Amino acid sequence: MSERTPEIGVDEFAAARPDTRLIDVRSPDEYAEGHVPGSVNVPLEEVLAAPQQFADQDLHVICRSGGRSATAADAVNAAGARAVSVAGGTAGWIDAGHEVERGSQ
């Protein structure tokens, strides 16, 4: 039985801006349309294909609304990472009026 991956809301994440890597698991096209500044785009398929690449890392994971990020965080945590999913995702981030970057990495 696995433990539930921890979640943090977008406003709490924005206020804390933890000093951890932020992985955006949306498609490159979705990412280019608007993303949290400082995030790195690693599509969900790539995360699920090799979750061990994140072993022993502290990170936050974000997607559009929170579903894909929870799936990705579960996978990397099972591989030895310490990941937190950002509930509400980029849509919640934008709706809350936080800064957004556009374009690819």
NORJO-V361748 format. One record per residue. RES is the residue in three letters. SS is DSSP state (helix for helix, strand for strand, loop for the rest). OMEGA is omega in degrees with one decimal (999 if undefined). Layout:
# NORJO-V361748
res=RES ss=SS omega=OMEGA
res=RES ss=SS omega=OMEGA
This chain:
# NORJO-V361748
res=MET ss=loop omega=-179.3
res=SER ss=loop omega=176.5
res=GLU ss=loop omega=177.7
res=ARG ss=loop omega=178.0
res=THR ss=loop omega=178.3
res=PRO ss=loop omega=177.4
res=GLU ss=strand omega=174.8
res=ILE ss=strand omega=177.8
res=GLY ss=strand omega=-177.1
res=VAL ss=helix omega=-179.9
res=ASP ss=helix omega=177.2
res=GLU ss=helix omega=177.8
res=PHE ss=helix omega=-179.5
res=ALA ss=helix omega=-179.0
res=ALA ss=helix omega=-176.3
res=ALA ss=helix omega=-173.2
res=ARG ss=loop omega=-177.3
res=PRO ss=loop omega=-178.9
res=ASP ss=loop omega=177.6
res=THR ss=loop omega=178.2
res=ARG ss=strand omega=177.0
res=LEU ss=strand omega=-179.5
res=ILE ss=strand omega=176.3
res=ASP ss=strand omega=-172.8
res=VAL ss=loop omega=176.5
res=ARG ss=loop omega=177.1
res=SER ss=loop omega=177.2
res=PRO ss=helix omega=178.3
res=ASP ss=helix omega=177.5
res=GLU ss=helix omega=-179.6
res=TYR ss=helix omega=-177.9
res=ALA ss=helix omega=-179.9
res=GLU ss=helix omega=177.8
res=GLY ss=loop omega=-177.9
res=HIS ss=strand omega=177.9
res=VAL ss=loop omega=178.4
res=PRO ss=loop omega=178.5
res=GLY ss=loop omega=179.8
res=SER ss=loop omega=178.6
res=VAL ss=strand omega=-178.3
res=ASN ss=strand omega=172.6
res=VAL ss=loop omega=-176.0
res=PRO ss=loop omega=-176.7
res=LEU ss=helix omega=-178.3
res=GLU ss=helix omega=179.1
res=GLU ss=helix omega=177.9
res=VAL ss=helix omega=-177.3
res=LEU ss=helix omega=179.6
res=ALA ss=helix omega=-177.1
res=ALA ss=loop omega=-178.1
res=PRO ss=helix omega=-178.7
res=GLN ss=helix omega=177.6
res=GLN ss=helix omega=-179.3
res=PHE ss=helix omega=-179.0
res=ALA ss=loop omega=178.7
res=ASP ss=loop omega=177.1
res=GLN ss=loop omega=169.5
res=ASP ss=strand omega=179.0
res=LEU ss=strand omega=172.3
res=HIS ss=strand omega=-177.2
res=VAL ss=strand omega=-178.1
res=ILE ss=strand omega=174.6
res=CYS ss=loop omega=179.4
res=ARG ss=loop omega=-175.2
res=SER ss=loop omega=176.7
res=GLY ss=loop omega=-178.1
res=GLY ss=helix omega=-180.0
res=ARG ss=helix omega=-179.4
res=SER ss=helix omega=177.2
res=ALA ss=helix omega=177.4
res=THR ss=helix omega=-179.6
res=ALA ss=helix omega=180.0
res=ALA ss=helix omega=176.2
res=ASP ss=helix omega=-177.0
res=ALA ss=helix omega=-178.0
res=VAL ss=helix omega=176.2
res=ASN ss=helix omega=177.4
res=ALA ss=helix omega=179.4
res=ALA ss=loop omega=175.3
res=GLY ss=loop omega=176.6
res=ALA ss=loop omega=173.4
res=ARG ss=strand omega=-173.1
res=ALA ss=strand omega=175.6
res=VAL ss=strand omega=177.9
res=SER ss=strand omega=177.1
res=VAL ss=strand omega=-179.1
res=ALA ss=strand omega=-177.8
res=GLY ss=loop omega=173.6
res=GLY ss=helix omega=-178.2
res=THR ss=helix omega=177.5
res=ALA ss=helix omega=177.7
res=GLY ss=helix omega=178.0
res=TRP ss=helix omega=-179.4
res=ILE ss=helix omega=179.6
res=ASP ss=helix omega=-179.9
res=ALA ss=loop omega=175.7
res=GLY ss=loop omega=179.3
res=HIS ss=loop omega=-179.0
res=GLU ss=loop omega=-179.8
res=VAL ss=loop omega=172.4
res=GLU ss=strand omega=178.0
res=ARG ss=loop omega=-179.7
res=GLY ss=loop omega=-178.7
res=SER ss=loop omega=-177.0
res=GLN ss=loop omega=999
